Amino acid sequence: TSESNSKYEEMQKKKDEALNELRVLLDTTTKDNEEKIQSLEQTMEKRVENLTSESNSKYEELQKEKDEALAELRTILETTTKDKEEKIQSLEELQKAQEESLSKLQLELDTSTKDYEEKIQNSKYEELQKEKEEALSQLQLDLSDSNSKYEELRKEKDEALSKLQLELDTKMKEYEEKIQSLEQTVTESYSKEHLDDAVEKALETQKVTMVKEKDDAVDATTKEYEEKIQSLNETMEKKIEDLTSESNSKYEELQKEKDEALSKLQLELDATTKDNEEKIKSLEQTLAESYSKEHLDDAVEKALETQKVTMVKEKDDAVESAVLQREQTLTVELNELSRKEMEEALSKQRKELEIEKNAAIDDKMAEITAKNAEDLAEKEKIMEVEKKDAVEAAVLQAKQAMEEEHASKLDEYKINYESQMEEAIRLKEDEHAASLEERNIQHEEFTKQLKEDHEQTVEKIHAERTQSISELTLKSKSDLDELQKMNETLTSSQQDSESSIKELKDQIESLEHELEEANETHQSREHYYKALGDSLENQRIEMETALTEQRHRLSEDLDAAVAENDRLKEEMEKSINDLKISIDERIKSAVDEALQQEREANEAKMSEVLKERDEAQVKVKARQREFENSNFTLLMEKDSVIEGLLKEVQWLKDERDKLIMSSTPKRKGDREIEAAINSPPIVSPANSASAPKVSVNRSSRRLRTPSTNMRSMTPNNARRVRTPTRARSTTPTRSRRAGEMMTSGADMHNNKRYSSMIQPFSGASMEPITDPKDVRLMIINLPVTSKLKKVRQTFMADFTVLVIHYFCQLI
């Protein structure tokens, strides 16, 4: 008996030492694994922060480049507008000079030229009205095109926002499903059946306490974990490099697309500016030609130029707005694509790392369990042989001693078990209370942060619409990250609780193992077994009651934790839904405000255009009235001058006829001049109904005499009677003869045979006649001598030059 007792005590000591060593090893391994996991998480967070900082820096650089490009475009537009304004100012100065010359020439207008000018004005006014209507129609078309483009852009924006909302919804659903799966796993792990299985497994694994070869296995596992961690770090670095290269390539492609779009827009702007410049040049050319031909078209062309300038400005504004809108859409798309790529890459990395970690842990645990099972099987066989020998030798000798020792040991085991259970329950309750307090504190901080962020976004939404959208997306990301962290904390707490439960189960298994050994030693006799059976049944009943109480407490704690988790989930869902609703409302309000502002601007532009058109019409009508009033006063004064001129012309015709009758054969030019002068006067259809109708051509050079009763007629009838004349010829023979006559007139002027008031025709540059009386003086001072036969050609040439010069100035 003493030898058996000593052997039993030695075995008990060895068992306790092995248990202590295993516990120390388990604690060290768990601490090392936790530290490695924390270091990995820190490295991952640092890398994610570095990637986000790099992406933000790249985005800021892009934003700066975009701002610089916009500034350059704006400077180009400002320079072009300044050049256009300078050209417009120069044109206005030219128009002022033309108006001054017109004011001087209006005193010298004749009745026939006034009728002609009035008809021209009427025709031009109709053309102007048509051009104005066409310009207005083009404006309306441009406005409709701009509105359609704006609506398309708005649709694209709405589609992008809807896509973002769908992505957020899908991500939230995925996170909710993950949380539900975690909860299910937690509930399954803490169900009664799972607890029973865990207790049985713990009883089986308690046999590992007698193994001394655990050190080698632990060292091997640590080495393998270190190797796997290194391999995981290397794979993570490679994947991060690949992702960064892919993101950079995509970013460069997007940048190229943006540059191409900007270049296209700049080419369109250049084309529009070139078209506008060509139009301005053509208008300047037409102005110069019309100034050399007809002075009265200047007022009409002023209105056309002002309208065209306004049209060019509006087109430039529309192009600028389209460019800005396109750039905004491109920046939004770039932000969305970069954000999506980063999120996808991070999610893929996390999933892969979790899968690899779980696989490595499962493989290692399987290897360890297999080794432990083999070792335990071998040692159980050895222990059974030894136990049988010891029991057969000691049963007959130490029945009473064994009974007493057994009773004392049972009492000690009960006391130790109760104390250990109480300490474990207290520790579990303390850990649970601490975790609950930490969760409550985190939840309160999270709610405070949400409230502060919500207030800040409400204050900033009106000033920075685009920034608010990006900030809200970032906040949603941070909220999701916090949820993930909360889930990780829950999983860690669950793992801790599982580990504590496993330790308790291991202790229970050791106790049951010892009870089984004691029962096997006392199987020799029935009376001893009966007594032991009663005591063991009592002990088992007590242990089962204690286990049921512990299970009940643990289930209550788990139910409370699940309820708190559900409550946190509901609160998070409510806050996220509130954020989504507020974001949608803000986006809708901002879009509606922008639409209203643009519509008001378009309406204001249309009203300004209509007002300018009405003002131009009123000015043209007032100008016509002033012109008619001024012409009516000049008509009566010019009638007397024209009658004197006609008398003198008739006298000269008579003298010329006399000379022609006695002169030599005539040249072709002289015959044409005679045909032009001897043409009979055409009576207007207003004075005589029987007169033949003659079509007036612009190339005709025939003079028409006014009717005798013109003074007795009203001004309107007098204007109708007067028919326009045009002095310039289009035939080549007359232009040639005009050149000959110009040379002869210049010679006579240089020889001073005429008075100093005669100014010969010299090309396109002519000085105006300041006084209408000079015409009569010139005709009266013409020489009438006996040498008219020699002077005939030069006289007729100078006379025709004088008439052409006068009518050119009037025109």
Summary of the structure (lengths in Angstrom):
residues: 811
radius of gyration: 56.0
end to end distance: 151.4
largest distance: 190.1
contacts: 2143
relative contact order: 0.08
helix: 87%
strand: 0%
